[in-house]
Amino acid sequence: MAGLPVDEMPCLEIWETDRLVFSSHLIDQDDNGKLTWNAEYGDGYFNISEDIVGDFSIMCRFGGEFANKRDKTTLIFKYQNNTAFLSNYLVELQSEDVDVNPEYVDSLDAEFFKLHLVFEDSAVVDESALLPERTFSMKQTFEEGIFEVFI
C-alpha cells in the first residue's frame, strides 16, 4: 500500500466470504517483517501468506485506538473481488479501483495512492476442483449469460 495519509498503521483485514483470513492488528507487529508501516509516506507492506479462493474483500480502517472499532466512521476503503477474475502476480489498484469512504475521498490523493496485490498459485489448494465444469457452445454461452443477467 502506498500513499495512505494516516499516522498509525491502518487496520487491514482480508475476508474470504465470511471467514477472517488476515488482520494486521491480530498478529505481532514484529512478526518477521510481515508488516511494515511508514507514516511519513503512508506506505505499508502486509504479507498475508494465506490461500484465498473465490470471493474476498479487503477492509482498511484507521488503526491505533480505532483498530477494533467496526463502523462506517473508521472505514477508509474496501475492495471486493473474486480470485477467478484476477491473474497471478501483481494487480495494481488506484483510488478509483477501491470503494473509498465518501468522508475521506478528499483526503486520499489519487495521484499517490496505490494498493498492490500480489497473488501466487496455491501449493495446497486446487482451485480447478472448485469451479463448475462447463463446456458451452456459442448458443449455450449466450443463453447462460441471459439467464444470469435476468434471473
Buried (B, 14 or more C-beta within 10 A) or exposed (E): BBBBBBEEBBBBBBBBEEEEBBBBBEEEEEEEEBBEBEEEEBBBEBEBEEBBBEBBBBBBBBBEEBBEEEEEEBBBBBBEBEBEEEEEEEBEBEBEBBEBBEEBEEEBEEEBBBBEBEBEEEEEEEEEEEEEEEEEEEEEEEEEEEEEEEE
